[in-house]
Amino acid sequence: MKSADVSASASPAYHAGEDMISTGPSVSAPLLTTGSPSDPEKNITTVPPDSGNSAYPDHPLFPPLPEYGPPSVLTRIQWRALRVVSFCLSLTFLGSIVLVASVSNGVIAIKGLYIRLRGGDPGPARPFWTEECKKKGVRQRAARAWEEEKRRQAAAVTTPRSDLDAEEQNFGLGEPMFEPLEGGEDLILCDISYYARRVGLDAETFKVQTEDGAVLTMWHLYNPKEYSPLPASDRDCIGPPSALQSRRAAPHARPDAKDRKYPILMIPGLLQNPGAFCTTDDDSLAFMLAKSGYDIWLGSNRGGFYPEHLSLDPSHPAYWSWTIKDMATLDLPALVTRVLYQTAFPKLALIGHSQGTAQSFLALSKHMHPSLGNHISIFCALSPAVYAGLLLNRPYLKFLRRLPTPAFRLFFGIHAFIPFMLTMHRLLPAPFYGAMGYTVFSHLFKWSDARWDRALRPRFFQYSPVYVSAECMRWWLGRGGFATHGCILSTREQMAQEEEAEHLQEGMDVAHTEKDLESNSQPAAVHPSSTSPRKSIAATASAAWYDERVPPMALWIAGSDELVDGRRLLRRLESGREPHVRVVHSKVIEEYEHLDVLWAMDAVEKVGRDVGRVVWECVRGDVGGVCRTPNI
């Protein structure tokens, strides 16, 4: 870990223990101002601060976080002692999971070995076995072709190669529009730029400053044949969102430029780096959208692989005193603001997966930062994490939920959550680390790689886990947060009322249906004076999560996902309880699990192209004259 190598004077110092959220973050999103297209300066105006619901900081879902003052000799000793104790306890907890997961995985491996010893092959039972074998062969031949071409170039031989089919050229020497800059054997790196270059793209890295001084990392994908990366100074921290007032617009970002690409910001899930969107070559969601004609930005939250802050050192507990509420009200607005600042667009499309959807649903709610919705054209939620699934009742997770808060902090500390995992990430060989990562997470969350390209699995887990605060994990899995209430925006009591209303509405619908069948007539209209639970809930302003500023939404729900309950969210949005929410697209993919929306071999057909089409349908009327039409 390292702290930010940036002068703390660039931003107001963040005082440890101060609740930066309680009065609403002064976070901004840029808007284009009117004026002559020839003006060299483009002014960026900021969004007024959101005060939100003044009672919301005391909401049971978001209890106050501990405060940490300036360190003294005694507190330093206490913190170090707690780190030693929590290291031992958390390592014991992790070790027990690894042991049980290894035994469980070993049983599966023995069954596969038994099938092979009897002359069988367990592979064909996988739904995409033929496609896996084909892609593996293509990658191997393309790697050899790349090495051969390198030798030819070294020997100054310019004879063009023409004996590769189109698919192999995509992995090797590439098509003219997207010519790969990397090739050969996969080095299995934790590097978004490396995998972008393998498919003819590249990535530049930006540093983004939040209002409380945290420094986030964001990647911008581009085609090297169309775009030159900005100087490093332009990609560094340039102030918090509220300070982004003006800039000299680059030619590609001028509002009057033609053939521009519409910006999309992508946010990953819990414990993941946005590289999770970039692991399956041209089938990766990020690369597919970039090649189709969108301007792709990959945002990460605080923590990540290299925790940074303008005034706090990661060794100080105050740096780690944050939860998803801070991600929603500080990180996401900062990322949105920076993308709009760089591109000079008034709005962008937002894509989130899992926790990325949770922080987005929180940020857009009327309790958090609703004005952010004015700068988002559409929000696409993949495996939306709003309601809890059945997996939270598994023994390990139930144990965490029952731990009192002081015991949780004793087990996992007040800094990063099990940082030993990141140490292993640096030390272990990539294939072994990937195998262990899959073994542990598949055991914990009952995930399967049945629909993945198994040969690429080591890549997938190079981008997880990242550093996350123990407080954030306590909110997700501990007492008093998501695991206790089962929702990110409703308490258990409110959830019970929702369930009662749903059951009552279902009963009324069944009764009306039976009555209609008996009378063999058209359904009778409900009298205006009669109020169903659906209408009464929708009519109650305090019951709705969102107001008129919420952007259109599109949902892709994994039907076999037991970690979160996407169907329940869809029922809420379609039942009338959120009168301001417009669901422009929803799709339940019955056979998909939580991560299949990213990594399944048919995810491009079932998710990726849908996302590209839905985004363009929502923005075409506003930007069709200045943006290129995506090739979806």
N, C-alpha and C positions, 0 to 999 in steps of 0.2 A: 504494500500500500504506500501511497505517497500523497502529500498535500499539494495543493495547487501552487505552482511557481508563478504566482501573480501577486502584484502589490496589493495589500489589503486596502490601501487608500483608494482603490478604484471603485469601491462600493462602501456604503455605510457598514460599519462593523456589525456583526450579528452578535447580540448579547446572549450568552448561554442562559437558557432557561426562559427566555422571553417567548411568549406564545405568539408567533408571527401570524397565526391563522385566526386568532380569536376575533379580530376586528375585520377580517377579510383582507386578502392580499391586494396590495396595490399593483396588480398585474395588468399588463396592457397587451393589446394586439393591434398591429399597425393597420391604418387605413390609408388608401391612396387619396391624396388631396387633388382638387381640381387645379388646373393651371396649364400653361403652355407646354406641349410636349418637348419643346426645345430647351426647357429649363434644365441646367446641369444638375441642380439639386432637387431631390424628391423628398418632400416633407412627410414625415410619419407622425400621425397623431395617436395619442394613447387612449385606451379605454378608461373611463372613470373607475376608481376602485369600487369593488363590490363589498358592501357591508354584509350582505346576505341576511340570514335569519339570526338576530342577535342572541337567540337562545340556543342556537345550534352548537356552539362550542361546548356546552354542557350536556349535550345529547348523550344518552347512555351508550351509544355505539362508539363514541369518541371521547373517552375519559381523559382528563388532563395527563400530560406526560410529565415525568420527573424533571426537576430543574437542577442544573449543575452550575455552581458558581466558579470563580477563579480557583484553580487548583492550589492546594497547600501541600506541605510535606505529608501531613496525615492523610489527606484525601488521596494523594498519589499512592501511598502505601495501601490504602483500602482498595483502590481500583485495581492495583496489581494483584492483591490477594484474591479479589473476586475473579479476576481473569484466570488465575491459576486454578481456582476451584471450579469455575464454569468450564474451563478447558477439559478438566478431567471428567466432569459429569456429562458434558455434551458429547465428548468422545466416547464415553461408555454407551450413551444413548445411540449414537451413530453406529458404533461397533455392533451393537445388538441387532440393529436393522440390517447391516451388511451381512452379518452371520446368518440370520434367518433367510434373507433374500438369496444368499449364495447357496444355502441348502436347498431352497425351493427351486432355484434355477438349475442346480445340480441334478435334481430329480428329472427335470425336463430334458437335460442334456443326456442323462442315462437312457431315457426312453428313446431319444433320437438315435443314440449309439446302438441300442438293441435292434431298432428297425434296420439300421445299416448292416449289422452283423447277420441279419436274416436275408440280406440281399435286397432290401427295400431302400427307398429314398424318401425322407420326410419332407423334402423341399416341395414337391409338386402339390402338397396340401395347402401351400400358401396361395392366396387368391391371385397374386401377380407374379407367380414363379417364372413363367415364360418371359414376361417383360423384364424381370430382374436379370435373368440370364442374358437376354439380348443387350440390355444397357451395360452390363458388366463387360461383355465382349466388345462393345463399341468403345467404351472408355479405354480398355486395354489396347485396342488397335490404334486409337487416336493418340494415346501416349507414345506408342512406338513411332507413329508417323511424325509426331512433334520432334522427338529426339533425332529421327533421321533428317528432318528438315533443318534442324540446328546444325547437324554435321555438314549438310550440303552448303548451308550459308557460310559456315566456317571455312569450307574449302572453295568458296566463291563459285559454287555451282548454282546456276539460276534456273535450271530446268524445272518448270512447274509440275506439281504433282496432280494427276487427274484420276488416280485409281482408287480414290476414296468416295464412298457414297455421301450423300448430302448430310446425313446425320453424323457421320464421323467427322466431316469437315467442321461441323458445329463445335465439336470438342477439340479439334486439332487446329488447323490453319485458319478456319473460320470463313464466314461469308463476308462479302465486301463491307456491308454496313456495320457489322460487329466483328471485328477481327481480334481474336484473343491475343493477349500480351503475355500470358502464362500458359504452360502446358506440361506435358510429361506426366510422370507419376505424381499422384496426389500427396502432398506433403503433410496433410491434415493439420492445418494451422488455425489458430484462433485469430483470423485476420479477414475481415470483410473485403478489403481491397484485393487480397489474393484471389478469392473466389470470384469477385467481380471481373478481374482481369482474365480469368479462365473462360469467361463467356463473352468477352469482347467489350466489357464495360470497365469502369474504374470508380474509385470512391475517394472523396476528399473529406477530411475530418474537421468539424467545427467544435469549438468550446462555447457553451451557452451558460450564461450566468442567471441564476434565479434571484428573486427579490431578497431572500435571506442569505445570499452569498454562496450557496452551493454551486459547484461547477459541473455541468452535465456534458456528455459527449454526444455528438450527433454526426451521422454520416450522410453524405450527399452522393448519390449514384449519378454517373454521367457517361456519355459516349465520348471517348477521347477524340473521335473524328469530328465532333460537333462542338466541343466545349473545352476550354482550358481552365484548370483549377485556379482559384483565387490565391493571391499571396497569403502566406501564413499569418501575417498581421491582420488581414481582413477576416480570417477564420478563427481568430482568438476571441476571448471574452471582450465584448465592447460595451459592457454595462448591463444592468438589469432591464427588464422589459419597459419599465417606466422611464428609462433614460434614452430609449431609442427614438430620438426626435427627427433626425435628418441624416442623410447620407448622399454621397455621389453615386448615383445608380450606374451599375455596370451595363453595357449595351444589351446583354441578354436579359436583364431584369427591367428594362425600361417599359413602362406601361403601354407605350405606343409601338413596341416591337411586334412584328408579325411572326406567325408560326411558332408561338411559344408553347411550352409544355405545362399542363396544369399540375400544380403541386399536390402531392399526397404525403402525409406524415404517417409513419407506421410506428406503433408502440408495442413492445413485446410483453410476454407474460411474467409471472413471478419467478424470480431467480434466473431469468434469462436475459441475455444480451440480444440486441436486434439482429445479430448475425443468424439467429434462428430463422429469419425470413430468407436466408441466402445460402442454404445448404444443399439444395438439390439441383445444382446447375441451372439449365434453362427452365426447369420446372419450378424453381423457387418463385414464390409469390412476388418478392421484390424485384427480381431480375425480369420476370415475365412482364410485369407492369411497366418497368423502365423501358424494355425493348418495344413495348406496344405504343409508347409515345407519352408516358406520364413522367413527371419530374419527381423522383422518389427521394424522400428524406427519412432516415432511420433514427429515431430518437431513443435515448436511454434515460433512465431515472437516476437519481442520486445513488451513490454507492458504486455500482458497476464493478469492473475489474480494477480500476484505479480511483479510489475515493479522493475527491478534491473539494476544497473549500477555500474561499478567499481569506478567511480569518481564523478558522478552526483547524486544528490538526486532527487527523483521524484517530489519534491516540486518546483524544479527549472525549468523554462520554457525551458531551453536548452535541458533538457532530452526529451521533447516532440516535439522538432523541427525536425520531420522526416516524410517522406511519404513512399509510396510503393517503391519508388526508392531506399531508404535505405534498405528496406526488400529484394529487388532484388539483390543489389550489396554488402550488408554486411551480412544480416541474412542468406539467403539461402546458400551462399558459406561457411559460418561458420558451418552450420548444415551438409552440404555435407562433408566438410573436417573432421569433428569430427566422423561421421559415418565411413568413409573410414579409418581414423586413428585407430578406435577401432576394426574394422573388418579385416584390412589388405587386403582389396580388392582394385583393381585399379579403379573400377567403381561400381555404384549402379543404381537401378531403382528408378525413381522419380514419385510419384503420387501426384497430386494436385487437390483440389476442389475449384472452384470459384476464390476467391482472391489468393489462393495457386497456381492456374494456371497462373493468371495474373503476379505475381512476378516471376514465372518461365519463362514465355514467355519473360518478360523484361530482366531477367538476361541472358538468352541464346542469346539475340539479339546481333548483331555485334556492337551496340552502347553502351552496358553495360558491360557484363562480358562474352564474347563469349568463352573464354578458359574453362569455367566451363563445357561446352558441352563435352569436352574430358573425363570427369569423370562421365558421365551419359550414361548408356547403352540404356535407353529408357525413354521417358517422356510420362506418361499417364495423360491426361487432362480430368477431370470430370466436366461437365457444364462449359466449358472454358469461362473465362471472359476477352475477348479481345475487342469485339464490344458491344456497348450498345444496350439494347432492348427498347421496347416501354414504359416500366414502368417508365422511367425517366421523362416522361411527366405528371405523376400524380401530383396533386396540391401541396402536401407537398414537393416533390422532385423538382418540378419546382420553388417553393419558395426559396429553398436553392440555386438552380443554379443561380437565379437572384440576390442574395445578393452580394453586393460588398464585397471585401475581408475584409476591416476594419469592416463592419457590421457583417460578419460571425464570426470574432474573438470576437466581442462584444457579440454576441449571445452565442457562444460556448467556448469562452475563448482561452487560449494559452497553456493549459495543456491537460488533458484527455478529451475525448468527452463524455459529460453527465455522469460524474462519479456517479451520483445518482443512475443509474441503477445497479451498482455494490453494492451499499449500500443496495438496496432492495433485491439483490441476497443473501446477508448474513442474512438479517433479516426475510424475508418472508418464510413461510412454503414451502417446495419444490413443492408439488402439486399445490398450488395456484400460485407460481411464474411461474411454467411451463405453467399453463393455461393462465396467463397474457402475458407471452412471446409469446405464439402462437397467442393470440388474436391480439397483436400489430403488429407482423411481418407479419402475414397473411393478415392483413388489408393494411399494407404499400406496400407489394409486391405481393398481390393477390395469396398467396400460399394456398394450401388446404392440409388437412391431409387425404384426401380420400384414398390414397394408403398406409398410414402408419398404424402401429399397434397402435391404439389410446391409449391403456392402457400403452404404454411405452412413451407417449408424455412428461410427466414430466421429464423423463431422458434427452430427447433431449435438452431441454432448460436449463439444469443445466450447460452446457458447453458454454453458450453464454448469454449475451455479455461478452467480456473481455475488458480490458482497451486498447483503441486505441487513438492515438493522434488526437486532433482536426484538426491538419494540414493534417493528412492522410484522414480524413473524408471530409475535404474541397477539397482535390484533387479528391476524388471519386465523391462528390455530389455538390461541389461549383463551382464558376465561374473560368474558365480558365483551368480546368482539364478534367477528363474523361467525366463528364456530359456535358461539353461544346463541346468537340471535338468528343465524341462518340466512342473513340478508345484509347487504351493504347500506341500505337506506331505511330499513324498517326494523323495529324491535320485535321481540317475541310476541308481545301483546298485540302489536299491529298485524303481525303475521297471522296470529290466531283469528283476528277479525277478518282478514282477507280470506282465509280458508273457510270461515263460516259463511261469508258472503258468496264465495264461489259455490259451495255446496247448496246453499239456498237457491242460487240462480240456476244451477243445474237441475234441481228439483222442479223449479217453476217451468223451465224449458221442457222437461219431460212431460209435465202435466199439460202444458199447452199443446204439445205434439200429440199426446193421446187424445185430448179433446178434439183436436182438428181431425184426427183419423176417424174418431167415432162419428163426428158430424159430417164427414166427407165434404168439407168445405174449406175455403181459403182461411188461413190463420186470421183471427180477429185482431184488429189493431188495439194496442194497449191504450186505455183511456189516459189522457194527459194527467189526470189527478193521481193515477196509480204510479207509484215509484218503486222500481225494482232495486235490489241492492246495487246493481251495476250503476244505475243512474244516480242513486243517492250518494254513492262513493265519489263518482265523477263530479257531482255537484259540490262536494265539500272541498274547498280550496286547500285546506291543510292536509288532505289525504293524498293529493297529487304531488309527485316528486318534481315535476317540470312545469315551467310556465311557457309563455308564448315565444320565448327566445330560443327554445330548443331546436336544433337542426333536424332535418329528416334522418331517419335511421333505417339501416338494413342489417338483418341478422342471419348468420349461418350457424346453425345449432347442430352439434354432434349428438345424434340420437342415442348412442350407447355411452354417453359421457356420464359417469357417476360422481365425478368431482364437483360439478356444478349442474344446476337444473335450468337449462336454457328454455325448456318448454314452459316452465312457470312464468318466466319473464315474458315470453311471447303472449301468454294468456293475459297477463296484466296489461300489456300494451294494446292488445286487441279488444279488451273487454270494456273499454270506456273509462277505466280508472285513471288514464292519462290522456285527457282530452286534447292536449296540445301536441302530443307526439304523433307524427305521421310516419308509419312504417311503410316504406316504399318497396321493400323486398324482404321476404323471409323464406328460409329454406331449412328444413330438418332433414339431415342426411342420416338415416336410421342406423347404418352400419358403422358410422364414424365414432371414434373415441376422441378424447380431449385434444390430442396433438395431431390427429389425422387431418384437420383442416389446414395444417401447414405441411405435413410430411407424407401424407398418403400419395401413392404413385398416381392416383387419378385426381389429386387435389386441383390440378390446373383445370380439368374439365368441370369438376363439381363445385369449385370455389373460385379459383383465380379468374377465369374469364367472366364469370358472373359479376365479380367485384368490379372489374374493369368496365363492363357494360353499364352496371348500375350507377357508378360514379359519373360516367359521361352523360347518361340520361338526365342526371340531376343538374349538371352544370352546363350542358350544351347550349341552352337558351341564353345564358349570361356571357359565356366566353367562346362560343362557337366561331365568332368572327376573328378572334385573335389567337386562338389555340389550335394546334394541329389536332385532327381527329384521330384518336387512338386506333390502332390496328388490332382489334380484339377478335 
